[in-house]
């Protein structure tokens, strides 16, 4: 997940959100030592960055363990180059070392 500059909690606004207990429990499990509220902030920032076009995960070619040919069903950005991949364009799904499938443009694997 993209690393963000952290603000202190005193610089943040308090917001209330209702979550199903099961969702909150799963978030706590996934957050481990980070804390589930910090995880929720990371997830929300990632979503905002993806939707705004500012999202640039920090991946390199060495992070990709395998690739699968695919066709984009929606707009994506290559995690290696940032290149826009349009719907119905050929692309690859790259399997990362931690098991994520990430979008890759056709030319990005050439090295």
C-alpha positions in Angstrom: 0.0 0.0 0.0 1.2 3.5 -0.8 3.0 5.1 2.1 1.5 8.4 3.2 2.9 11.2 5.3 1.3 10.7 8.7 -0.3 13.5 10.6 -0.7 13.4 14.3 -4.1 12.5 15.6 -4.4 16.1 17.0 -4.3 17.4 13.4 -7.1 15.1 12.3 -10.9 15.7 12.4 -13.0 13.3 14.4 -15.5 11.4 12.2 -18.0 8.8 13.2 -18.6 5.8 10.9 -20.8 2.8 11.4 -19.3 -0.6 10.5 -20.6 -4.1 10.8 -19.0 -5.8 13.8 -17.6 -8.6 11.5 -16.0 -5.9 9.2 -14.4 -4.1 12.2 -13.1 -7.5 13.6 -11.6 -8.3 10.2 -10.0 -4.9 9.9 -8.5 -5.4 13.4 -7.1 -8.8 12.3 -5.6 -7.3 9.1 -4.2 -4.2 10.8 -2.1 -6.2 13.3 0.2 -3.7 15.1 -0.8 -0.8 12.9 -4.3 -0.3 14.4 -7.5 -0.6 12.4 -8.2 3.1 12.2 -4.8 3.7 10.6 -5.6 0.9 8.2 -9.0 2.4 7.3 -7.2 5.8 6.6 -4.7 4.0 4.4 -7.5 2.2 2.5 -9.5 5.5 2.0 -6.4 7.4 0.9 -5.5 4.7 -1.6 -9.1 4.8 -3.0 -9.0 8.6 -3.3 -5.6 8.5 -5.0 -6.7 5.9 -7.5 -9.9 7.7 -8.4 -8.1 11.1 -8.7 -5.3 9.7 -10.9 -2.6 10.5 -8.3 -2.0 6.9 -7.2 1.5 5.7 -7.9 2.3 2.5 -6.0 5.9 1.9 -5.5 6.5 -1.3 -7.5 9.5 -2.3 -9.5 9.9 -5.0 -12.1 11.6 -7.2 -9.4 8.4 -7.1 -7.4 6.5 -9.0 -10.1 6.8 -12.8 -9.8 4.5 -13.8 -12.7 2.2 -12.2 -15.2 -1.0 -13.2 -16.9 -2.4 -11.8 -20.1 -5.6 -10.0 -19.6 -8.0 -7.4 -21.1 -8.8 -4.3 -19.1 -12.5 -4.0 -18.2 -12.1 -0.4 -16.9 -9.5 2.2 -16.8 -6.4 1.1 -15.0 -2.9 2.5 -14.5 0.2 0.4 -14.8 1.9 0.1 -11.4 5.3 0.2 -13.0 5.0 3.1 -15.5 1.8 4.9 -14.5 0.7 4.5 -18.1 -3.1 4.6 -18.6 -4.6 1.3 -19.7 -8.0 1.9 -21.4 -11.0 -0.4 -21.3 -10.7 -3.3 -23.7 -6.9 -2.8 -24.1 -4.6 -5.7 -23.7 -2.7 -5.7 -20.4 -1.1 -8.0 -17.9 -2.0 -8.8 -14.3 1.2 -9.0 -12.4 1.4 -11.3 -9.3 3.5 -9.5 -6.6 5.6 -11.2 -4.0 2.9 -10.6 -1.4 0.2 -12.1 -3.5 -1.5 -9.0 -5.0 -2.6 -8.9 -8.6 -1.7 -5.5 -10.1 -2.3 -4.0 -13.5 0.6 -3.8 -16.0 0.8 -2.2 -19.4 1.9 -4.5 -22.3 5.3 -2.8 -22.7 6.1 -2.5 -19.0 7.6 -6.0 -18.6 10.2 -5.4 -21.3 12.6 -4.0 -18.7 
